[in-house]
């Protein structure tokens, strides 16, 4: 009986890892599209659409081919951890204080296009897909960041 439980747990773990990999939460070549200058990022984000950003995050934007962020990130307080990416509840508050002298907007933008630059505690490099800067337009990224900036609690 114990042996069968171990195999079941191992099977569930293996399937979860394979699903995450297929969904795009694995390492891939880095984005060739670096973040714009800080002033440009701020201007782009100011013009971003948080509703469209939410649709992109949830994988509901028909015109976006990138994997949905919610595949790996929860955005609800108390949500069970996905174990793939950190829960982004309250990220709007944390983002501005995570890296000294970096705005919340710049931190979030960089976290999307260069996710290995600043890692959340308990997470290692090469878990998040590193080509979102290639898969998403600057407007898409601005929209997602505007959405993330609404996640204050």
Secondary structure, DSSP 8 states (H G I E B T S, - for coil): -HHHHHHHHHHHHHHHHHHHHHHT-S-----SS----HHHHHHHHHT--HHHHHHHHTT--TT--S--GGGT---STT----SSS---TTHHHHHHHHSTT--HHHHHHHHHH-TTSS--TT--TT-S-S-HHHHS-HHHHHHHHHHHTT---
